[in-house]
Amino acid sequence: MERYNFKIVENKWQKYWEENKTFKSTGGLRIAVEESSSLGEDGWELVTINYCNDYREWVFTYKRPQE
């Protein structure tokens, strides 16, 4: 049995994904959160959106408005 040559296979798929924009994000989640959040109305700025696999939940980080 032939060994798995990850360098060839991984490079092939990385190139395919890049060319076809398989994992390209349109920023839709950020726009939806900014539009639905009342924190933006109070001057809070959305800084990051991350997904926590351990707890299976979204984590939003906001920056406090300057006073």
N, C-alpha and C positions, 0 to 999 in steps of 0.2 A: 504494500500500500504506500502510495506517495504521500509525503508530508505536506501539510498545508503551508503554502508559501504566502504568508500574510502581506509581504511587501507588494507582490503583484496584485493580489486580490483587493487589498485595501486601497491601493492607488487607483485601481480601476473604478471602484465604487465612489471614492472621493471625487474623482473627475466627473463621473456621471451625475452625482448629486449637484456639483457645482454648475455644470452645463445646463441641467434641467431645473435648477433652482428648487430642488425637492424640499429643502427645509427653510426656504426663504420666508421670513416673517414680514407681514405687511404693517405691523404695528397696531393691528385692530384691537388687541386687548388693552393696550395703553390708552387708545382713544376712547374706548367704551368706559374704562375706569375713570378717566378724567371727566367725561361727560356726566357720569352718574354719581360722582362723588361730591358731597357738599363741602369737603375740605378745600377744594379749589376755590370756592366762593369766598372763603375766609382768608385767602392768600397763601394757603399751603401749596407747595410745589411737589408733584409726584416725581421722585428721584429714580427709583428702581422697582421692577416687578420681578419676583423670583418665585419658582415653584419648589416647595420643600417636599422631596420624595418621602422622607421619614414620616411626616404627618399628613401627606397628601393634601396640601392646602397651598393657596397662593399667599405670598408675603409681599405687602406693599410698604415701601419706605417713602415717607414724606419729609420735606424740609420745612422747618418752622419759618413763618414769615418774619422778616426783619421789622423791628418796631422803631 
